[in-house]
Amino acid sequence: MRALRTWFVVAMLALGASSPAFAAHPVLLISIDGLMPSDVLQARQRGLNLPVLTGLVKTGTYATAVRNALATQTYPDHITLITGVWPADHHVDFNAWFDPLRSATVRPWRASDIKVPTLFDAVHASGGKVAAIGWPVTAGAAAIDENIPEYGRVQHPEDIAIARPEISPGLLPRLERETGIPFALVYGNHPSHDTARAQYVAAMLRDFRPRLLAVHMTSLDNAEHHGGPDSPEAHEALQAIDDEVGLMIAAARKAQPDTVVAVVSDHGFAPVTHDVELGTAFVQSGLITLDKAGKITAWQAQPWAASGSFAVILARPNDAALKAKVAALLKRLTADPKNGLGQVIDEKQIVAWGGSRQASLWVDCRPGYESGSKLTGDMVAPPLNKGTHGYFPSHPQMWASFFLTGPGIAPGKSLGVIDMRDIAPTLARIAGASLPSATGKPLL
């Protein structure tokens, strides 16, 4: 299977091997998880001091917003950012794999979970060195020469032991020695971890001079979940990231003066006041059966929580009667605004938005509500978080960010609202590579 995928990647890249029109430049790809376009474009009005990020608007080309994937979650969107296709095609559907028995939360991790060529594959195939730190679903990626893959998002101390063997041989001791920063201080979701991560990036840029380096900065997302968007906690995290972006850009330009810098995000954010435990209604309707300990023993249909929405997965997708029963349940529940549920879409709309091929129905949460995963208790409960994402991509507040600056990039140019699938082929062209498997098109 691995050999087959390797052949497929090489074949797809070869289809677009003709010389790109754009002169090749090194690319520094910085993802700021949870960065809303208004954080930068309306920084002053929002009470934010972001001299580096707002400077990108003057010096480069930017989108007023980026329409993203269903679900608007970290993993599906990050893989769309590097493949140029929707989750239905790259197969990283959710932040965690669907588990009908809910025995464990298992997040996508290995690069082999991505079923199409990536930006990393394209740049590597063109002869460029590739580096990455903290990018989701990159463990075991043969196309990443110097790689510190992300493992999990909770990032317990024991996760570090799992992650270490997947780091490129010799890379971690070198970075720890050069920066004086132990890996434990890099591996996490708080501002101090992003600060340390930026130091690792600076060292990797200096040491390896990669054609492409991708880094995932996570503290803003963490702060927005716990404190809410626009909270002092979120502002503090983003203003610290602004400093770190400046440090990384300076390091990139010192190592390779012709570097083009892309700052992206995966999704926006919305405040939360309630959780919706839709699974309790499925239990009460007999669609899920529990034992005395509350464990699932049988199921006909399940709502799979996607932060601000639920993908509804049927045990028998072709069973019209089952689908009708579930649709009737959702219709009854959404009719009462107190249940916190909004629009329900069917397979036709799911396909149009590029969502998971596993889902037969999908239900959005109303503003202020997030999707929970409990199967017992009240359907509407106090919130686990103060902010979330994962709502339908039709909500502008869920849209992501894109800023591009460097040689050959027009200053002060707005692209308006763009499609997230256009970003990967754009960056491939800038790096002197090609990504013909992308369904998006280069923006430049």
Secondary structure, 3 states (H helix, E strand, C coil): CHHHHHHHHHHHHHHCCCCCCCCCCCEEEEEECCCCHHHHHCCCCCCCCCHHHHHHHHHCEECCEEECCCCCCHHHHHHHHHHCCCHHHHCCCCCCCCCCCCCCCCCCCEHHHCCCCCHHHHHHHCCCCEEEECCCCCECCCCCCEEECCCCCCCCHHHHHHHHHHCCCCHHHHHHHHHCCCHHHCCCCCHHHHHHHHHHHHHHHHHHCCCEEEEEECHHHHHHHHHCCCCHHHHHHHHHHHHHHHHHHHHHHHHCCCCEEEEECCCCCEEEEEEECHHHHHHHCCCEEECCCCCEEEECEEEEECCCEEEEEECCCCCHHHHHHHHHHHHHHHCCHHHCEEEEEEHHHHHHCCCCCCCCEEEEECCEEEECCCCCCCCEECCCCCEECCCCCCCHHHCECEEEECCCCCCCEECCEEEHHHHHHHHHHHCCCCCCCCCCCCCC
